Amino acid sequence: MRGRGWGVCEAAEQHTVSLQAEKRRRSGSSSPGGAAESGAVSAEKGAVRGRAERVGEERRRVRTAAASRAGHRRAAAMGVWWGPVLRMLVLQASWALGGRQVRYSVPEEAESGTVVGRLAQDLGLEAGEPEARRLRLVAQGRRASVEVSGASGALVVSSRLDREELCGKSAPCSLRLEVLLERPLRVFHVELEVTDINDNAPRFPAALKNLSIAELTTVPGSRFPLDGASDADIGANAQLSYTLSPSEHFKLDLERSEEYRDSLFLVLTKPLDRETVAVHRLLVTASDGGRPSLTGTMELVISVLDINDNAPQFNQSVYKVQLPEGAAEGTLVTRVNATDLDLGIYGEVIYEIDTFVTPSASGVFSICAKTGEIRLAGTLDFETVNFYDLHIKAKDKGSPPLSGHCKVVVEVLDVNDNAPEVWVTSLSVPVPEDAAVGTVVALLSVSDRDSGANGRVRCAVWPAAPFGLVATFAGSYSLVLREALDRERVSEYEVEVRAEDGGAPPLVARRGVRVPVSDVNDNAPAFAQAVYTVLVRENNAAGAELSRLWARDPDEAGNGRVRYSVAEGGGAAAGGGWRSASSYVSVDAESGRLWALQPLDYEEVQVLQFEVRAVDAGSPPLCGNATVQLFVVDENDNAPALLPPAGGGPGPGAAGSPARASGPGSEALWAWAAWGSPAGQVVAKIRAVDADSGYNAWLRYELWEPRGKGPFRVGLYSGEVSTTRALEEADGPRQRLVIVVRDHGEPARSATATLSVSLVEGAEASLAVAGSSSSLSSSGAGLRLAAGSEDGAAARNVWLVVAICAVSSLFLLAVVLYGASRWAPRAAVLSGPGPATLVCASEVGSWSYSQRQSRSLCVADGAGKSDLMVFSPNFPPPPGPAAKEAQPEPPTLLDTVSGPPCLASRPLSR
């Protein structure tokens, strides 16, 4: 590092020498005169050459000393092995004490690519880590002229470094840089000091200065102020000394001041004689303190005047004024006063501003030539120039005129006219909604161009939640997360950073920061309803849309994209088994539409209960469930079906069936009737059943043939075929009856039965009854015998009494059973869990759905029907193997009732 520093110094010296030579060449080519101009100019050139030789000798001496020091360093590095270890310990200690702030220095005008320091190594980074973690600089309002090399992590010069442009006359010239390091995000502060080299030669305000000095009357020792040169460098490089070309009449006097600028005077050492020399041409040379020294020149043209031997004199040599920077144009700065002892026009004084320091003050101040009032002609800005030095000249109207000089020092006072400035140096958005409290969202830099209390800034963030500010360094803040975020509640924040200075009144700056919140999968899909009830008519088309389910997920993108599926559930089938819902319905994964996979049959399944699951596409995925209760509504899709006779044989009171039926929807039956049977005698009973339910299964019986007044009729709802009058031999040996069985559906469906009734003698009828009595008694069908015999009244009366007793007994038994079933406690019939069974209250009956339990009851002839069902609000889970084993068999109700058992037992779905 030290060797590299000497190399930079040597390059700076070479550059300075070349600049000096170039400026001397230009100065020599532009200055008046030549070989015949003056001996003073040749002498000055000789002096310049001598100085150049001394500079070369000094440079060679510096090189020799640098080479010697480099050799000593190499020897020390090879001889003492613990040197690097000691330097590393010192570096770490300085790093810990410095509060994570690295300091480097670099001379100005260093070439592009010059390595300022090994930044990555000083920050403790490994090889390759600077590029991987994006080590970079963040500028704060002005060009930094340095950058971080991505591969090596070194801090190198990227563009021209001019200390005078960066800092002016301020010393030291330090650039405060921020270094950002990602993964994790860290900020380091680097202080880069730009050291001065002697690259600026002294410059006079004007290359030519004209003076007028009266002869004789101007006594030796008279002093004439000159405009001193200025040097943009600082320190020793800006320490100026002046020399004057040889003259027997003049010399230079430099008054140094620690508080103000040095004052340069031309002192008259010997009275002038215009007749000897009318014009004196002198060369003033200003040399700085650099090595090698640079110079600037100004030519003095002194005209010797005659007469008017008194110059105006000011009552003060220096006027001090303080003005606030907000002073309005036309404000009186001060009033200077000069007097001339001469009389007449030689005593009349005219004021003017001779020179301005700085030159930009020429448009800021004006002076009244007669009164000497100095007023503001422009605006003052403390942040641009805080100090003005005005040289005022008062001259009389003599010929030539005489003049007096004074200095007006104007100090500009700071007012709070600059609002704070806020920059966002780094912004890490969007912020995930599950970000931890304390997460750094943005890095901010705050500054105020004012000074003192006016430049002290305090910051706050609005709204106060969920973000806050944490001060890291002076003027640097971190915007951090103070509370947990919820994107579903607030998806984006507009944060305002407010900076307020300490002025009176204070000025406020605002900077808006937009912070979007990114989504994480923290919300499960939720259905609009926990339970969906769907009514579907049976025999629906396969693929028909039954309903539409919708689940809402407030997350966005994939986290809020929902897919649907049938999770579990089903219904009880007619055979007592369990059918999965997936065999009947499906749900569209994207839209949630519920489709039918096949036509539904009410006679097969009445209720389906299943769950639909909604799963989002997050990681991990979240899900929600909804229960669907699908009720199948019965349609009249089954025609009545005729049943075989109850007794198994023909005879009075029963209808027999031949070996084969006559065709679909019709049945051929036959029965016997005895001649002489009285009116109302039941000859046969037509039995039919409809697989539908409710009104669709309510049957009625109509006698289709023969029409008109015949010997037989059919009960409208009972199906009993009875005589309308006493049977006679004239009715013939056989009657053919066509009976139509219809349901009450829309449209109605029907079945046809053909009943052949054979009319026989009473004895034959008795034999038929005797042959079938055992089967008739087992089936519970009552026989009504109407015996008549033409052979004897006694036999006929005996059978008549027997028939009446039998009918009366059966009637009383039916009344008792009906009353017992009518007023029996219902809890004995419709209580307790179990599989749904068929209930048949009567041929007509009533019907409703049951969600849980039902029982079968048969109190009359005919097939059992599920016409009476009881609702229950609770759905038990689908029967599994264990549940099926645990279910008891449905009890037989009203076993004492005489009649056929129920034909079917259909459990309802759960």
Secondary structure, DSSP 8 states (H G I E B T S, - for coil): -HHHHHHHHHHHHHHHHHHHHHHHHHHHHHSS--TTT-HHHHHHHHHHHHHHHHHHHHHHHHHHHHHHHHHHHHHHHHH-TTHHHHHHHHHHHHHHHTTSEEEEEEETT--TT-EEE-HHHHTT--TTHHHHTT-EEE--SS---EEE-TTT--EEE-S---HHHHHTT-SS-EEEEEEEETTTTEEEEEEEEEE--S----B-S-SEEEEEEETTTS-TT-EEEE---B-SS-GGGG--EEEE---SSEEEEEE--SSS--EEEEEE-S---TTT-SEEEEEEEEE-SSSS--EEEEEEEEEEE-S-----EES-SEEEEEEETT--TT-EEEE--EE-SS-GGGG-EEEEEEEEESGGGGGTEEE-TTT-EEEE-S---TTT--EEEEEEEEEESSSS--EEEEEEEEEEE--S----EEEEEEE--SEETT--TT-EEEEEEEE-SS-GGGG-EEEEEES-SSEEEEEEETTEEEEEE-S---TTT-SEEEEEEEEEESSSS--EEEEEEEEEEE--S----EES-SEEEEEEETT--TT-EEEE--EE--S-GGGG-EEEEEEEEEEE-TTS-EEEGGGTEEE-TTT-EEEESS---TTT-SEEEEEEEEEESSSS--EEEEEEEEEEE--S----EE---SSSS-BTTB-B--SS-SBTTEEEEEEEEETT--TT-EEEE--EE-SS-GGGG--EEEEEES-SS-SEEE-TTT-EEEESS---GGG-SEEEEEEEEE-SSSS--EEEEEEEEEEE-HHHHHHHHHHTHHHHHHHT---------SS-HHHHHHHHHHHHHHHHHHHHHHHHHHHHHHHS-GGGTS-S-------B-SSS------SSB----B-SSS-------B--S-------HHHHHH--------TTS-S---S-------
